Amino acid sequence: MTRGRSLFALTLLVLLAECFINANASSAQVLGDARLSPSERTVPYPLLRRGLDHEADRSDDVVAKLNDDLIAGRKSLTFDPQSGYLASVLKALGIMPESQSVVFSRTSLQKGFISPQTPRAIYFNDDVSIGFIRTAPLLEIAVTGNEGLVYYTIEQRDALRPRFERREEQCLNCHIAHSSLGVPGMLLRSVPTDVSGATMPWLGNDVSDHTTPFEERWAGWYVTGQAGRVRHKGNLRLADREAKVMPLNAPGSALASLTSEFDTNPYPADSSDVAALMVMNRQVRMTNLLVRAGIDARILEEQPDSAASASYRRDLLESDARAVVDYMLFVGEVEIVGEIKGSTAFATKFAALGPFDKKGRSLRHLQLKARLLKYPCSYMIYSKAFVNLPAAAKEAIYKRLWTVLSGGDANPRYARLAVADRRAIVEILRETKGDLPSYFQRD
C-alpha cells in the first residue's frame, strides 16, 4: 500500500470512529425499544439486520445498479481534480445541479472538513441525496431502496474502477434517531454556528419541515434568492462564541450568489437556492414518514398473526396513514409572507419533471407565495419510497387520502384545503397515478 493510500485509509478510519463517538442515537437502543401503542411508540427497526444484508433485494436501488455497471465495466465515472466524482455521479443519477443546497454547520459524518469556506453541498431528487465537501475524502449518498434508506460513500480519488461502498453500519449511528422518526431516514437541522462553522446548539437545534416557523429555519445554511418578507437564520455566523441570542435576517434580505462567501469553482452552481431549500425542507420528513410506514407494514407481514392482534395491526396501519396523508396534504404548513424567488432555474426545471395531466397541471408546480405548491399534495406520491410500499400500507394511505380529498373528514385541520384544490388534486392523480384505487374515479 502506498503512503498516500495509507493516509487516505487512516483518515477514513478516523471519520468512521468519530461518527460512532458522536452518534445521536444508537441502533442498539432503537432495536431494544419495546413495541408500544401507535400513539406512544418510537418505531423499532427489527429489519435493520436484514436491511444491512448485501444480498437483500436491491432491484430498485439506482446506486446499486450503477455500482454493478461500474464493477462490470459497462459504465464509468469521470474524475475531476476539484470536485472528484460529483459531476459525473449527478449526471449518472439524474440529479440537477440547481438543487444544490449548501450547509456550513459541522453536522455530518465528515464534519471536520466543513467550514463556511468549505461548506457541504447537498443535491437531491425524489429518491437520492448526495453530500459533497470539496476537501473531504468521501462523496456521501443516500438512496431509497426496497427496504427504505440505504447509505453509500465513494472515495474521492482517481481510480480505474471506482465503486460505491455500503455504509449503514456507520451512517445509522446518526441517521436512525428520534428526529428521523426512529427509522433509517434523512436529517435536516437548523443549528446556529460561530464564524468557523462550529455549532452553537444552545441557540437552537431544530429539525425543519413545512410546519417549522421561518424564524427557526436555515441556521448554519447559505440561502440565495429572495425569501419574500419572511425572516430566517440563513447566512449568519456569530463572532461571539458566548452569544445567548441568535439574530434573524432582516425581512427581504437577499444573497444573490455564493461567490462572495467562498470559492465556488469546485461546485457545479454558485447558489443555495431558497426554492430548492424549501422543497428539500419538506421532502426530508415526507421521506421519513413513508419509510416508517413501509417498515411498520413489513414488520406486520413478518409477524405471525398471534404476535399482534387484528386491532393493533389495523391501528398501526391507520396511524401511519394519517401521519403520511396529513403531511402529504400540507396540514400545518407555515404561510409564506410575500413571494419567494429562487436564484436559479430550479423551480422551472423542477416543475418540468411532471408528470402532467391533460390540462398541463402537475403536483410539482411551485407557487412560492402563501404556500409552497400550487396544488397542495406532495409529488412524493410518485417516489420510489411510495411506489415500493407494501400493499397494506399503500392501501391504508390511499383510503385515508380519499377520505380527506372527498370531504369525508370534516375535521377543521383540513379547512385550508379548499374544495377547488381537492378537486384539482384528484383530477391530477387520476391521470398521473396508474395504481389509484377505483374509488378515486367517483365524482
N, C-alpha and C positions, 0 to 999 in steps of 0.2 A: 504494500500500500504506500502510495506517495505521501510526502509530507503534507501537501495541500489537501489531499483526500482525508488524511488523518485529522487535520484541523477541522475540516468540514464535519466529519463524523463526531468529533468531540463537541463541536458547537451544537449539533443536533441532539446529542445526549443531554447536554445542559438544558436545552429548551424543554425537552420532554420531562426531565426531572422537575424543572420549575413549574410546569403545568400541574404535576401531581401535588407539589407542596402548596400551591396557591389555589387549589380546587375550591369552587363554590359549594359543591355537594358531591359526595362520593357515590359511585354506583352501588357500593355495598350497602350504604344507608337506604338507598331507594329500593334495592332488591329486598331489604329487610322490612319494608313497610308492611303493616297489616292491612288487609283489604277492609276498607271502611264503606259506609254508605256513599252513594254517588255525591251527596252534598258535602261530605266530610273528607273524602279521601285525597291523599296525594297519590297520583296514579302510580302503581308499581310497574315494574318493567321486567317480568319474568321471561320475556322473549329476548332479553339482552344477549344471552349466550348464543342463541340461535342467530340473532342479528349479526354477531361477530363471526359467525361461521362463514369462511370464504367460499364454501361450497353451496351456500344458500342461493335461492333464486335471485339472479341479477339480470334477468331478461329485459327489464325496463330501466336499468341503470345506465344512463348515457355515458358516464365516465368509465364504467366497467367495459362498455362496448369499445370506447375509444382506446382504452388500455389494451384490450385484446388485439385491436388493429395495430397498435404501436409495437407490441411484442411480436406479432406475426409479420411485421414489415409491410402491412397493407397501407398504413398511413405514417406520416412523420410530422414532427413539430419543428418549427424554426426557432433557434435561439438568438435572442438579441442581447448584445453586451450590456445595455442599460436596463432592460425590463425582463430579461430572461425569456421564459416561455409564455408570458402573459398574453401578448397579442395573438399568438398562434393558438393558444387554448381558447381565448374568447371567440375567435373565428370558428374553431372546430366545434364548439358547443353552442354556437348561435346566440351569443350574448352581446348586446350592443354596448360599445364603449361609452355612449351617452348615459348609461345607467350608473356611471361612476359616482360613488358616494364616499366621501373622504373623512376619516376619523383620525384625530391626533392624540386622543387619550390612550394611555398604555393599558389596554384591556383585552389582549388576546394572547394566544399561545406564544407568539414571538414579540411580546411587549417590550423586550429590551431593545428592539430595533426601531421602535416607534417614537416619533417626536413631532412637533409642529413643522420641522424642516424635512422630516422623512415619514410622512403620515402613511397610514394604511388605507388603501383604496379598496372598496367593495363593488363588485359588478354582479348583476343578477338578472335572471329571467324567472319564469314561473317555477322552475324545477332545480336550478343550480345557482349557487352563490360562490364567488371567487374572491379571496382576500390576497392583496399584493402589497408588499413593502419593498421598496427598491433596494434596500441594503440587507434584506433578510435572506437566509438560505433556502426557504421553502415558499412555494406558492400553495395556498390553502384552498380546499374545495369542499363544499357540502352539497350533496345531491339527494333528491328524493328518489328512493327505490321502492321496491315492492314491500319492504319491511319498515319503511319510514326513512329518516335521515341517515345517510351514510357519509363518512368523512374521509377525505383523502388529502395527501400532500404530494407535490412533485418537487424534486430538488432543482434549485435554480443554478444549475451548472451545465455547461455544454456537454452533452452525452450523445453517443452514437444512436442508442435506442433508449430515450428517456421513458420512464414509466411512473404511474401513479401508485402510491402505497396507501393501503387502508390504515386509518389512524384512530378507530373507535376506542381502543384501549387507553389512549391519551386524551382524545378530544372529549370523551364522555365525562371526564372528571369535571369539566366546566359546563358542557352542553346538555347535561341531564340534571336539572335543578328546578327549584320552585318557580323561577322566572321563565322556564321553558315548559311549564305545566307538568313537570315531573316526568317528561319523556325526552328522548333524544331529539332535540329541536334546535331552533335558532335563538340567538340572543341579540338584542339591540338595546343598549343602555345609554343613558344621558348622564354623564359624570363630569363635573367641573374639573379643570386641571390648572396647574401653575404654568409658567412660561416654558417649562421643559416637557410638558405633556404628562407629568406625574399627576395621578388622580388625587382629588380632594373630596372624598365621598361624604364627609360631614356636611358639605354644602349641597348634597343631592346625589342620589344614586338610583335613578328612575328607569324602569323598563317602559319604552314608548310604544304606543299603538294609537289608533284613531280616537280613543277616549282620553288620551293624555292632554291636559291643557298645554297650549303652546308655550306658556311661560316655563314649563318644565322640560321642553324638548331641546335636543341637539347640543347640550353641553358636551364639549370635547369633540365636536364635529365642525368641519367647514361647511358653510352654506353659501351658495352663489345663486343669484337671481333675486327677484323681488318677492318678499314674503307678505305682501299686502300690508295691512295695518296691524298684524299680529306682532307680539314681542316674544322673543325666544332667546336662548342662551348660546346660539351658534357663534363660532369665530372668536370667542372670548377666551383669553388666558390671563390668569391672575398673577401679578408680580408679587403680591403679599401672600406668602405661604401660610400665614396665620389668619387669613381673612375669615370672617364669620358670616358674611353675606355674599351671595353670588348676584352680580348685576344682570340686567337684561339689556338686549339691544333696543335702541330707540325704535318706535314704530316706523315702518317704511324704510329702515336702513337696509342697504344692499351692498353686496360684494359682487362685482361683475365677473371676475375670474380669479383664479388662484395664483396667477403669475407673480403677484406682488408678495405672496406668502412663502413660497418655496420654489425650488427648481422643478417645473412641471414637465421638462423634456422627456423623462423616462416614462411618463404616464400617457395613455392614449387620448386624454382630454385634460383641459385646464379648468375643470369645473367640479363642483359638488352640488349638482343641480337640485334646487329646492323641490322641484316637481318629482324627481327621482327619489329624493328623501321621503317625501310624503307617501309615495307608493310603497317604498320599502318598509316604512314605519308600520303600515297596516298589514303588509304581506307576511311579516315575520310571525305575528300572532295567529293569523289565519292558517299558516302552515302548521304551527304547533297544535292548533285545535284539530286539524284534520289528521295529523299524525296520532294524536291521543285517541281520537275516535276510532281510527284503524287498529291501534294496538289493543284497545279495550275489546273490540269486536273479535280480534284474533284470540285474545285470552279466553273469551267465552267459547269460541269454537273448539279450543283445545281442552277445555274442562269437561269432565263427564257431567251429565245432567244433575247428578246428585250433589255436585260441588257448589252449585249456585241455583237458587230457586228460580222458577219462571218469572216471578215478580221482580226479583233482583236483576235478572237479565234484561227484562223489559225496562226497568227504571234506569239502568245504566245506559242502555242504548238511547233512550229518550232524553236523558240528562245531557249526554254528549251532543245529541242532535239539536237540542235547544241552544246550547252554547255556540255550536257551529253556525246555526241559522241566524241567531241574533247578531253575531259578529259579521256574518256574510251580508246581512241587510243593514249594516252600519248603525245598529242601535247604540246610542250613547256617543255618536260621533261629535266631536267638538266643532262648532261652527267656525268657518273661516271668515275673518273680518277683512273686508277688502277683497282684492283679487291677487292670487299668487301667480307669478310668471317665472317660468324657468329660464335658465341662462343658455340652454342648448335646445336641440331639436328633439329631446327625449319625449316630450308629451305627444308630439306629432308622430314620431316613429312608434311609440308605444300603442297609440290608437290604431295605427295602420296594421297591427298584428291581428286584429279581429278576434274571432270570426264575426261576420256581419249578417244581419237579416236582409230581407228583400228591400227594406227601406233604407239600408245603409247604416243601421244602428248597431252599436257594439257596446258590450259591458266594459270595454277599455277606454271609452271616451272620457277623458279627464275634463271636469268642469272647472275645478280650482277656484271656485267662487261660491261662497256659502258652504259648499261641500266638495269632497274630492271628485266624485264621479257624477256624470250627468244622469246615469241610470244606477241607482244605489243598490247594486248587487255585485258581489265580488266576482271578478274574472277568474279567480282561482277555482271556480267550478269546472274549468277546463284543464286544470293542472293534473299532473300525474298523482299528486297527493290525494286528489279527489277521485280521479278515474280508477285508481288501484284500491279504493276502499273495499273491504269485504261487503258482500251483498247485504248483510243485515244492517251494517252501519249506513250504507248508501240509501237503503230503503227508508230507514228512520229519518234521515236528513231530508230526503225528498218529501216525505209525508209531512214533516214539520214545515218545510219551505212552502208547500202548497197551502197548508192551513193558514199561514200568515198572509201570503200573497192573495189568497182568495177571500180574505176577510173573515176567516173562521175563528180568529182570535182577536177579540176587541180590546185587548189589554192596552192601556194608554202608552206603554213603552213603544208601540208601533205607530203612534199618532203622526209622527213626522213622515211616515211613508205614505205619501199621497196616493189616492186611487189611480191617478194617471201614471204615476211611477210604477205601481204594482202591475197595471195592465201592460205597460211597455216592457217590463222585465219578463213577464210571462210570454209575451209575443216574441221577444228576442230568443228566449230559451227554447221555445217551440221549434224555431228554425235553425238553431245552432247546437242543440244538445240532442244527439240521436238516441240516448238511453232514457229520456224522460218517461216516467210512468204515464199511462194512458189518461189518468185523471187530470193531467195538465192541459189536456185538449178541451176540457169543459169551458163553456162560456159563462 
